[in-house]
């Protein structure tokens, strides 16, 4: 019974870490891009129509 519970706990942990990893993979680069946006606008200004 103990190996079954250990496996279940491991699967729940992997699902949780996967969710946290996906959120961090989107949020952390977004924070850096928000900080770098003014500098990028100077380097590559928006095209005028």
Short mmCIF file of the C-alpha atoms (twelve columns), coordinates in Angstrom:
data_MODEL
# 
_entry.id   MODEL 
# 
loop_
_atom_site.group_PDB 
_atom_site.id 
_atom_site.type_symbol 
_atom_site.label_atom_id 
_atom_site.label_alt_id 
_atom_site.label_comp_id 
_atom_site.label_asym_id 
_atom_site.label_seq_id 
_atom_site.Cartn_x 
_atom_site.Cartn_y 
_atom_site.Cartn_z 
_atom_site.pdbx_PDB_model_num 
ATOM 1  C CA . UNK A 1  0.000  0.000  0.000   1 
ATOM 2  C CA . UNK A 2  2.870  2.370  0.771   1 
ATOM 3  C CA . UNK A 3  4.379  2.242  -2.758  1 
ATOM 4  C CA . UNK A 4  0.964  3.063  -4.219  1 
ATOM 5  C CA . UNK A 5  0.602  6.118  -1.976  1 
ATOM 6  C CA . UNK A 6  4.149  7.203  -2.767  1 
ATOM 7  C CA . UNK A 7  3.389  7.014  -6.481  1 
ATOM 8  C CA . UNK A 8  0.171  8.992  -6.046  1 
ATOM 9  C CA . UNK A 9  1.943  11.702 -4.073  1 
ATOM 10 C CA . UNK A 10 4.677  11.879 -6.717  1 
ATOM 11 C CA . UNK A 11 2.110  12.271 -9.519  1 
ATOM 12 C CA . UNK A 12 0.274  15.030 -7.653  1 
ATOM 13 C CA . UNK A 13 3.579  16.807 -7.061  1 
ATOM 14 C CA . UNK A 14 4.541  16.542 -10.729 1 
ATOM 15 C CA . UNK A 15 1.200  17.983 -11.830 1 
ATOM 16 C CA . UNK A 16 1.560  20.861 -9.372  1 
ATOM 17 C CA . UNK A 17 5.136  21.586 -10.449 1 
ATOM 18 C CA . UNK A 18 4.091  21.432 -14.092 1 
ATOM 19 C CA . UNK A 19 1.408  24.047 -13.522 1 
ATOM 20 C CA . UNK A 20 3.799  26.290 -11.596 1 
ATOM 21 C CA . UNK A 21 6.423  25.855 -14.300 1 
ATOM 22 C CA . UNK A 22 4.019  26.817 -17.070 1 
ATOM 23 C CA . UNK A 23 2.919  29.921 -15.181 1 
ATOM 24 C CA . UNK A 24 6.520  30.909 -14.471 1 
ATOM 25 C CA . UNK A 25 7.496  30.284 -18.079 1 
ATOM 26 C CA . UNK A 26 4.982  32.891 -19.199 1 
ATOM 27 C CA . UNK A 27 5.052  35.379 -16.307 1 
ATOM 28 C CA . UNK A 28 8.795  35.792 -15.737 1 
ATOM 29 C CA . UNK A 29 9.718  36.579 -19.381 1 
ATOM 30 C CA . UNK A 30 6.721  38.924 -19.487 1 
ATOM 31 C CA . UNK A 31 8.116  40.870 -16.540 1 
ATOM 32 C CA . UNK A 32 11.488 41.209 -18.237 1 
ATOM 33 C CA . UNK A 33 9.874  42.316 -21.490 1 
ATOM 34 C CA . UNK A 34 7.839  44.967 -19.659 1 
ATOM 35 C CA . UNK A 35 11.064 46.322 -18.163 1 
ATOM 36 C CA . UNK A 36 12.937 46.170 -21.474 1 
ATOM 37 C CA . UNK A 37 10.157 47.610 -23.657 1 
ATOM 38 C CA . UNK A 38 11.255 51.291 -23.456 1 
ATOM 39 C CA . UNK A 39 14.814 50.375 -24.463 1 
ATOM 40 C CA . UNK A 40 13.605 48.167 -27.295 1 
ATOM 41 C CA . UNK A 41 11.427 50.998 -28.564 1 
ATOM 42 C CA . UNK A 42 14.507 53.191 -28.922 1 
ATOM 43 C CA . UNK A 43 16.430 50.497 -30.761 1 
ATOM 44 C CA . UNK A 44 13.570 49.339 -33.002 1 
ATOM 45 C CA . UNK A 45 10.954 52.079 -33.200 1 
ATOM 46 C CA . UNK A 46 7.448  51.200 -34.303 1 
ATOM 47 C CA . UNK A 47 6.806  51.513 -38.017 1 
ATOM 48 C CA . UNK A 48 4.737  54.453 -39.147 1 
ATOM 49 C CA . UNK A 49 1.832  53.775 -41.459 1 
# 
